[in-house]
Every structure is written in C-alpha cells, then in structure tokens.
Amino acid sequence: MKVGSFVICVDDTNWSSDVHENFNKLPVKGQLYIVSEIHPNYASKEGPPGVSVEGIVGKMHTIKTYWGQRLSIEWHFKIRRFKEIDLLSNSVELIEEVENEEQVIETEAELIK
C-alpha cells in the first residue's frame, strides 16, 4: 500500500470511545478510498503502519515516539481496516462479467424465437 493506492474499508467496527472527537467522519465498510498518507508506527519498531485517506480529516495531536522524540501528527486509522484493490484488474473482471451476461441474454433471446 502506498500514497495514491485505492483501498476499500473492510472493518468499520470497534472504534475507541473518542474516535468521533478526532475525525470529521469515519470510513464505512465497503466504501472506496484513496490513501493520502502512510504513518509509521511510532509506538513500536515492529508494529504495522497507520493510514490516512482522502476525505477524512484527523485532528493533529502530539505523541511521544518509541525513541523519545515528540511529534505532531494527524490522527489516522489502523492499516488493517483497509484492503488495497487494483481498480484496473477489477474493471477488467467487471467488463468480462458484463460481456458474459450479454452473451447469456442473447442466447436466451434466440431460444425464445
């Protein structure tokens, strides 16, 4: 996943109690988003990164990193809440599905004649 990737929200449950105070809105399962920023895991070297998406704004806050530095960062989401998708390959599959459906309709129409 990288900045500019298309992602779909796969988990919009179990939010912390203060989440509505920190974002203008929340992602919705099944909705498509574009990654605007990837955030390193500042709390641990081994943890997964976080992600911000276009259209959803997080408040800025100050954190203390695992190496002791203070940083001002935007609230963001756990990357596990999103799955990267390839719109081009999904579009090709959709076009093939529509073409197959059209062939079935033509075949059924011929059988009715």
N, C-alpha and C positions, 0 to 999 in steps of 0.2 A: 504494500500500500504506500502511496506517495501523494504529495500535494497534486491536486487535479484529478485524482482517481475518482471514479464513480463507485459509490458504495450504497448498499441497501441496509436499512436498520433491521437487525434480526432479534433484538431484545430491547423492549421498552418497559421493563418491569423492575421492581425492587429499587426504586430511587431512594436516595437518602432524604431525610425529612426537610433539609434546607435547599433542595435542588431548585425549587421554584423561585427562591430568592436570588439564585446565582445565574439564571439563564432567562433570556427573553421568551423562549419556548423550548419544548423538548422534542427530540426525534420520535417519530412514530414508526412502529414496526411495519415493514413492507414498503415504506417510502424511500425514494431515491434521493441521495445527497451527493455533493461534491466535496472532497476533502480540501480544507483550506489551510490546515496546519497539522503537522505531526509533532507531538510533545514528548521528549524523552521522559523516562520515569525518573524523576528527581529524588524519589524516596529510596530507590534501590537500583543497584547496577544491573540486576538480573530481571527486574520486572518488565512487563510489556509497556510499550509507549501508550500515550493517550492521543486522541484525535479531536480536532475541531472541524466542523462542517459549515459550508456556506449557508447563510440564512439564519443560523442560530448563534447568538452572541452570548458569551460568558462574561461575567464581571471579572475585573482584574483583582488579584489578591497577591499577597506576599507569602512565599513559602521559604522554608529552610531546607536546603538540599542535603543529601546524604554526606556530602563533603564539607558541610558547614556554611556554605555561601547562601546569602539571602537573594531571592529573585522575585521579580514581579511578573506574574504570568496570568493568562486568561484561564478561567475555569474551562475544563474540557471533559470529554467523555472517555470511558474505557474503550479501547480499540475492539474488544471482544463484542461490543454491542453492534458492530458493523461488519459486513462481509463485502469485500471488493467484487465488483462484477465487470465483465467485459461487454460493454454495450454492442460492440461490433459483432462479436460471435453470437450474442443473444439475438441481435437483429437478424442475422443470417438464419438462425434456427426458427425465428418467428416467420420470416418470409417463406421458408420451406414448409412450415406448418400450414400457412395460408394457401400456398400453391397446392399442397396435398388435399386440403379441404375443397378447393375449387375443382380439382380432378374428380373427387368423390361426388360433388354436386352435378358435374357434367355427366358422369356415368349414370347416376340416378335419373337424371332428366332423359337420357337416351333410353333407359329401361322403361320409363313411363310411356314413351311414344309408341 
